[in-house]
Amino acid sequence: MAKPDNRANNAVRQQHVIDNTVQKLHQTDQYLSEHADEISVTEREALQAKNERRRSSIEGLAEERRDEISDAQS
């Protein structure tokens, strides 16, 4: 049997995902600043592209979280 749809903690779960993504973004930025001269151009570009995708994800998740909070208050 399928679990009932429980959205009571969506905003909390979304914030947790946002926090983890921000942490990974900062860790990658730190890694790049400390080891940029030790890694290949390909790896550096891949990590930079990954962080761009993380930034986009954070924006989308933040918007979803705002919607969840707004829906919960109405």
C-alpha positions as CSV (number, residue, x, y, z in Angstrom):
1,M,0.0,0.0,0.0
2,A,1.3,3.5,-0.9
3,K,2.1,5.9,1.8
4,P,-0.2,8.9,2.1
5,D,1.1,12.1,0.7
6,N,2.5,14.0,3.7
7,R,3.7,17.5,2.9
8,A,3.9,18.8,6.4
9,N,7.7,18.8,6.5
10,N,8.4,19.7,2.8
11,A,9.9,23.1,3.7
12,V,12.1,21.5,6.3
13,R,13.3,18.9,3.9
14,Q,13.9,21.4,1.2
15,Q,15.9,23.6,3.5
16,H,18.0,20.5,4.4
17,V,18.7,19.9,0.7
18,I,19.5,23.6,0.2
19,D,22.0,23.6,3.1
20,N,23.7,20.4,1.9
21,T,24.0,21.8,-1.6
22,V,25.4,25.1,-0.4
23,Q,27.9,23.2,1.7
24,K,29.1,21.1,-1.3
25,L,29.3,24.3,-3.4
26,H,31.5,26.0,-0.8
27,Q,33.7,22.8,-0.5
28,T,34.2,22.7,-4.2
29,D,35.1,26.4,-4.4
30,Q,37.6,25.9,-1.6
31,Y,39.1,22.9,-3.3
32,L,39.4,24.8,-6.6
33,S,41.1,27.7,-4.9
34,E,43.5,25.5,-3.0
35,H,44.3,23.0,-5.8
36,A,43.6,24.8,-9.1
37,D,47.2,24.5,-10.2
38,E,47.3,20.8,-9.4
39,I,44.2,19.6,-11.4
40,S,43.7,19.4,-15.1
41,V,41.8,22.0,-17.0
42,T,39.1,19.5,-17.8
43,E,38.6,18.6,-14.1
44,R,38.5,22.3,-13.1
45,E,36.0,23.1,-15.8
46,A,33.8,20.1,-14.8
47,L,33.9,21.3,-11.2
48,Q,33.0,24.8,-12.2
49,A,30.1,23.6,-14.3
50,K,28.9,21.4,-11.4
51,N,28.9,24.4,-9.1
52,E,26.9,26.4,-11.7
53,R,24.3,23.6,-11.7
54,R,24.3,23.7,-7.9
55,R,23.6,27.5,-7.9
56,S,20.7,26.9,-10.3
57,S,19.4,24.1,-8.1
58,I,19.6,26.3,-5.0
59,E,17.6,29.1,-6.7
60,G,14.9,26.6,-7.7
61,L,14.8,24.9,-4.3
62,A,14.6,28.2,-2.5
63,E,11.6,29.2,-4.8
64,E,9.9,25.9,-4.0
65,R,10.5,26.4,-0.3
66,R,9.0,29.9,-0.4
67,D,5.9,28.4,-2.2
68,E,5.6,25.6,0.4
69,I,5.8,28.1,3.3
70,S,3.3,30.4,1.5
71,D,0.9,27.5,0.9
72,A,1.2,26.3,4.5
73,Q,0.3,29.7,5.8
74,S,-2.9,30.0,3.7
